[in-house]
Amino acid sequence: MSTPTRTAPRRTAPPVGGYLTLAGATLVVVLPLAWMVLSSFKSSGEIVSLPIQWLPTSLAPENYLEAGRTAPFGRFFLNSLIVTSVGASLKVILALLTAYGLVFIRFPGKKIIFAGILVALMVPAHMSLVPNYTLIAGWGGRNTLWGIVLPGLGTAFGTFLLRQHFLSLPRSIVEAAEIDGAGHWRRLVSIVGPVSAPTIATVGLISIVGEWNEYLWPLIIVDTPEHMTLPVGLTLLQNIEPGATSWGVLMAGTAFVLVPVLLVFAALQRYIVAGLTQGAVTG
């Protein structure tokens, strides 16, 4: 009786092309950020020198101190924190309730509402700037934080993402809770919400980044430093010190805006892939 011979597993060549592509894409994303952070420690002469000087001669935080003296960054940070926390929280809650209603509640016109959400996904947000400004200014919302938050509360992408995820959930667990007498609110809080935590975290992270980095709408609706957010406050730095001498201060202010978003992303990044793949792309 002959013994079966084992064939050695074929060795595949390392995907050199894939690594090179990945390294190139990473370099394109990381290089501007690294240049910005390094430039925030440079003097104005080092930033515009030729050939390019990549590393600063010292790590003295003079540009950060100058940015703090030139503009009220503490106030900007507080305004951004309020706008982001309130706006992102309300966005997630509204998206969660809307998606739950579209999937688990029977009422006429669901398909028309979902079609409207899909249309909202395709329409650029800039198309609504003039109507939003007319409406919010008419309500007395200029130079107010609620005037910044209110027009962006609806999130078509978050509603779409959560609806697609809810459609992938087993109907049996929701029907079992319904048989036990659980109402819609209890089903949402006790069953649907906990099993959808990665997708909800993804919607929350997208909402936080969007609210924190929003520039155009706060620039239009606010023109007083007391109500400016961090991205709008950067324009105040540029206006106070025009010319090449302000580049270091501007880089320090930009780094100050970027660091909180990176910290939030680092804390929640493990939910992104899970949230985007747990049924969110099916349906």
C-alpha positions as CSV (number, residue, x, y, z in Angstrom):
1,M,0.0,0.0,0.0
2,S,1.5,3.2,-1.1
3,T,1.6,6.1,1.3
4,P,0.3,9.4,0.1
5,T,3.0,12.0,-0.6
6,R,2.6,15.4,0.7
7,T,3.2,18.3,-1.6
8,A,5.0,21.3,-0.1
9,P,2.8,24.4,0.0
10,R,3.6,26.8,-2.8
11,R,5.3,29.9,-1.7
12,T,3.8,33.0,-3.0
13,A,5.8,36.0,-3.8
14,P,5.3,38.9,-1.4
15,P,2.9,41.5,-2.9
16,V,5.7,44.1,-3.5
17,G,3.4,46.1,-5.7
18,G,0.7,46.2,-3.1
19,Y,3.2,47.3,-0.4
20,L,4.6,50.1,-2.7
21,T,1.1,51.3,-3.4
22,L,0.2,51.3,0.3
23,A,3.4,53.1,1.2
24,G,2.7,55.7,-1.5
25,A,-0.8,56.3,-0.4
26,T,0.3,56.6,3.2
27,L,3.0,59.0,2.3
28,V,0.5,61.2,0.4
29,V,-1.8,61.4,3.5
30,V,0.9,61.6,6.2
31,L,3.4,63.9,4.6
32,P,1.3,67.1,4.7
33,L,0.3,66.5,8.3
34,A,3.9,65.9,9.3
35,W,5.0,69.0,7.4
36,M,2.3,71.0,9.3
37,V,3.3,69.7,12.7
38,L,7.1,70.3,12.0
39,S,6.4,73.8,10.6
40,S,4.5,74.7,13.8
41,F,7.9,74.7,15.6
42,K,9.8,76.6,12.8
43,S,10.6,80.3,12.5
44,S,9.2,82.1,9.4
45,G,12.6,82.0,7.8
46,E,12.9,78.2,8.2
47,I,9.4,77.6,6.6
48,V,10.1,79.5,3.4
49,S,13.8,78.6,3.1
50,L,15.1,76.9,-0.1
51,P,16.2,74.2,-0.3
52,I,13.4,72.9,2.0
53,Q,14.4,72.6,5.6
54,W,12.4,69.6,6.9
55,L,13.3,69.7,10.6
56,P,13.1,72.7,12.9
57,T,16.3,73.9,14.6
58,S,14.4,73.7,18.0
59,L,11.2,72.5,19.4
60,A,10.4,75.7,21.3
61,P,6.6,76.3,21.3
62,E,6.9,80.0,20.4
63,N,4.3,79.7,17.6
64,Y,1.8,78.0,19.9
65,L,2.3,80.8,22.5
66,E,1.9,83.5,19.9
67,A,-1.3,81.8,18.5
68,G,-2.7,81.8,22.1
69,R,-1.8,85.5,22.6
70,T,-3.2,86.5,19.2
71,A,-6.6,84.9,19.3
72,P,-8.9,83.5,22.1
73,F,-8.2,79.8,21.3
74,G,-9.7,78.8,24.7
75,R,-13.0,80.3,23.7
76,F,-12.8,78.8,20.2
77,F,-12.1,75.4,21.7
78,L,-15.0,75.7,24.1
79,N,-17.4,76.7,21.3
80,S,-16.2,73.8,19.1
81,L,-16.6,71.4,22.0
82,I,-20.2,72.5,22.6
83,V,-21.1,72.5,18.9
84,T,-19.5,69.1,18.3
85,S,-20.9,67.4,21.4
86,V,-24.5,68.7,21.0
87,G,-24.6,68.4,17.2
88,A,-23.1,65.0,17.0
89,S,-25.2,63.6,19.8
90,L,-28.5,64.9,18.3
91,K,-27.4,63.6,14.8
92,V,-26.9,60.1,16.2
93,I,-30.1,60.1,18.1
94,L,-32.2,61.4,15.2
95,A,-30.5,58.9,12.7
96,L,-31.1,56.0,15.2
97,L,-34.8,56.9,15.7
98,T,-35.4,57.5,11.9
99,A,-33.7,54.2,10.9
100,Y,-35.5,52.2,13.5
101,G,-38.9,53.7,12.4
102,L,-38.1,52.9,8.7
103,V,-37.3,49.2,9.5
104,F,-39.4,48.1,12.5
105,I,-42.5,50.3,12.4
106,R,-45.3,49.8,9.8
107,F,-46.7,53.1,8.4
108,P,-47.6,54.3,4.9
109,G,-45.1,56.3,3.0
110,K,-41.9,54.6,4.2
111,K,-40.5,54.1,0.7
112,I,-41.1,57.7,-0.2
113,I,-39.3,58.8,3.0
114,F,-36.4,56.5,2.2
115,A,-36.3,57.8,-1.4
116,G,-36.1,61.3,0.0
117,I,-33.1,60.3,2.2
118,L,-31.3,58.8,-0.8
119,V,-31.9,62.0,-2.8
120,A,-30.5,64.0,0.2
121,L,-27.4,61.9,0.0
122,M,-26.8,62.9,-3.6
123,V,-27.5,66.7,-3.2
124,P,-24.4,68.7,-2.3
125,A,-24.8,70.3,1.1
126,H,-23.6,73.7,-0.3
127,M,-26.9,73.9,-2.3
128,S,-28.8,74.6,0.9
129,L,-26.5,77.4,2.2
130,V,-28.7,80.3,1.1
131,P,-32.0,78.8,2.2
132,N,-30.5,77.8,5.6
133,Y,-29.0,81.3,6.1
134,T,-32.3,83.0,5.3
135,L,-34.2,80.8,7.7
136,I,-31.7,80.8,10.6
137,A,-31.0,84.6,10.3
138,G,-34.8,85.2,10.2
139,W,-35.1,83.3,13.5
140,G,-32.4,85.3,15.1
141,G,-29.7,82.6,14.9
142,R,-26.8,84.7,13.6
143,N,-23.9,84.7,16.0
144,T,-25.3,82.0,18.1
145,L,-24.2,78.4,18.8
146,W,-27.6,76.9,18.1
147,G,-27.6,78.7,14.7
148,I,-24.4,76.7,13.9
149,V,-25.9,73.4,15.1
150,L,-29.5,73.5,13.9
151,P,-29.1,73.2,10.0
152,G,-26.8,70.2,10.2
153,L,-28.9,67.9,12.5
154,G,-30.2,65.8,9.7
155,T,-27.7,63.1,8.6
156,A,-28.9,61.2,5.6
157,F,-25.7,59.0,5.5
158,G,-26.1,58.0,9.2
159,T,-29.8,57.2,8.7
160,F,-28.9,55.1,5.6
161,L,-26.1,53.3,7.3
162,L,-28.2,52.4,10.4
163,R,-31.2,51.3,8.2
164,Q,-29.1,49.0,6.2
165,H,-27.6,47.5,9.4
166,F,-31.1,47.1,11.0
167,L,-32.3,45.2,7.9
168,S,-29.5,42.6,8.5
169,L,-30.6,41.9,12.1
170,P,-32.5,38.7,12.7
171,R,-36.2,39.5,12.9
172,S,-36.6,36.7,15.5
173,I,-34.9,38.6,18.3
174,V,-37.1,41.6,17.8
175,E,-40.3,39.5,17.4
176,A,-39.5,37.6,20.6
177,A,-39.2,40.9,22.5
178,E,-42.5,42.0,20.9
179,I,-44.2,38.8,22.1
180,D,-42.9,39.4,25.6
181,G,-44.7,42.8,25.6
182,A,-41.7,45.1,25.0
183,G,-42.6,48.3,23.3
184,H,-40.7,50.0,20.6
185,W,-38.6,52.1,23.0
186,R,-37.5,49.1,25.0
187,R,-36.8,47.1,21.9
188,L,-34.6,49.9,20.6
189,V,-32.7,50.5,23.9
190,S,-32.4,46.9,25.1
191,I,-32.0,44.9,21.9
192,V,-31.5,46.8,18.7
193,G,-29.1,49.4,20.2
194,P,-26.7,47.1,22.0
195,V,-26.2,44.7,19.0
196,S,-25.7,47.7,16.7
197,A,-23.0,49.4,18.8
198,P,-20.2,49.3,16.2
199,T,-22.5,50.9,13.5
200,I,-23.7,53.5,16.0
201,A,-20.1,54.3,17.0
202,T,-19.2,54.7,13.3
203,V,-22.1,57.1,12.8
204,G,-21.0,58.9,16.0
205,L,-17.4,59.2,14.8
206,I,-18.4,60.5,11.4
207,S,-20.7,63.0,13.0
208,I,-18.0,64.2,15.5
209,V,-15.4,64.7,12.8
210,G,-17.9,66.5,10.5
211,E,-19.0,68.8,13.3
212,W,-15.5,69.6,14.5
213,N,-14.1,70.3,11.1
214,E,-17.1,72.2,9.7
215,Y,-15.9,75.5,8.3
216,L,-18.1,77.0,5.7
217,W,-21.4,77.2,7.5
218,P,-20.0,78.6,10.9
219,L,-18.0,81.1,8.8
220,I,-21.2,82.4,7.2
221,I,-23.5,82.5,10.2
222,V,-20.9,83.8,12.8
223,D,-18.7,86.9,12.6
224,T,-17.9,87.6,16.2
225,P,-14.9,85.9,18.0
226,E,-17.1,85.1,21.0
227,H,-19.1,82.5,18.9
228,M,-16.4,81.3,16.5
229,T,-15.3,77.7,16.3
230,L,-11.7,76.6,16.0
231,P,-11.6,76.3,12.1
232,V,-13.2,79.8,11.7
233,G,-10.8,81.2,14.4
234,L,-7.9,80.3,12.1
235,T,-9.0,82.9,9.6
236,L,-8.7,85.4,12.5
237,L,-5.1,84.5,12.9
238,Q,-4.4,85.0,9.2
239,N,-6.1,88.4,9.1
240,I,-4.2,89.7,12.2
241,E,-0.8,88.8,10.9
242,P,-0.8,88.8,7.1
243,G,2.2,87.6,5.1
244,A,4.9,84.9,5.5
245,T,5.6,85.8,9.1
246,S,2.2,84.3,10.1
247,W,2.8,80.8,8.6
248,G,4.3,79.3,11.8
249,V,1.5,80.7,13.9
250,L,-1.1,79.4,11.4
251,M,0.5,75.9,11.5
252,A,0.4,75.9,15.3
253,G,-3.3,76.9,15.2
254,T,-4.1,74.2,12.6
255,A,-2.3,71.6,14.7
256,F,-4.3,72.7,17.7
257,V,-7.5,72.0,15.6
258,L,-6.3,68.6,14.4
259,V,-5.1,67.0,17.6
260,P,-8.5,66.5,19.2
261,V,-9.9,64.8,16.1
262,L,-6.9,62.5,15.9
263,L,-7.4,61.5,19.6
264,V,-11.1,60.7,19.0
265,F,-10.2,58.8,15.9
266,A,-7.6,56.8,17.7
267,A,-10.1,55.9,20.5
268,L,-12.9,54.8,18.1
269,Q,-11.0,53.6,15.0
270,R,-11.5,49.9,15.8
271,Y,-15.3,50.4,15.4
272,I,-15.0,51.8,11.9
273,V,-14.4,48.7,9.9
274,A,-16.8,46.6,12.0
275,G,-19.5,49.3,11.7
276,L,-19.2,49.7,8.0
277,T,-19.2,45.9,7.3
278,Q,-21.8,44.6,9.8
279,G,-24.6,44.6,7.3
280,A,-24.1,48.2,6.4
281,V,-23.1,47.4,2.9
282,T,-25.9,44.9,2.3
283,G,-29.5,45.4,1.8
